[in-house]
Amino acid sequence: MKVLNLQCAHQHEFEGWFGSEDDFVSQLGQGLVTCPLCGDAHIHKKLSAPRLNLRSGRDEPASSTPASAAVAMSNHATNPELAALQARMLKALRDVVAQTEDVGERFADEARAMHSGETEHRNIRGQASPQEALALLEEGIEVIALPMLPAVKETLQ
């Protein structure tokens, strides 16, 4: 198993697990490797240090040196604040998805119906053009635009 530190063109960092270097190259070439945050397919490998388990004998457990511990924990060592922010944003968006009903392109109509009392109030999400969202705001209906990233609707492995 080969674990690679990857980054998209938008500087989102993530980890990818592949059976081999050839598997990574093949999947990258087919456009199957995409950023879990934005869906970008322009991915490149970041530099990473391999973790080696060196043993003096076969029956002895591998030693845990401070260097190997540091390497194992350094997935986002280049910018831990950015990695933490990305993780918080992804969690918040997943919470929104989990706690709302997807009404799709009927979003503006559903929001107006709830606002006027025609339907029961509930938490909804869906698609609206910028013009529709502005019209809803001008009508006194509170809406907020959120990016719906590909990774929001699925669990990352």
Stockholm file with secondary structure:
# STOCKHOLM 1.0

chainA/1-157         MKVLNLQCAHQHEFEGWFGSEDDFVSQLGQGLVTCPLCGDAHIHKKLSAPRLNLRSGRDEPASSTPASAAVAMSNHATNPELAALQARMLKALRDVVAQTEDVGERFADEARAMHSGETEHRNIRGQASPQEALALLEEGIEVIALPMLPAVKETLQ
#=GR chainA/1-157 SS CEEEEEEETTCCEEEEEESSHHHHHHHHHTTCCCCTTTCCCCEEECCCCCCCCCCSSTTSCCCCCHHHHHHHTCTTTTCHHHHHHHHHHHHHHHHHHHTSEEEETTHHHHHHHHHHTSSCCCCEEECCCHHHHHHHHHTTCCCCCCCCCGGGGSCCC
#=GC SS_cons         CEEEEEEETTCCEEEEEESSHHHHHHHHHTTCCCCTTTCCCCEEECCCCCCCCCCSSTTSCCCCCHHHHHHHTCTTTTCHHHHHHHHHHHHHHHHHHHTSEEEETTHHHHHHHHHHTSSCCCCEEECCCHHHHHHHHHTTCCCCCCCCCGGGGSCCC
//
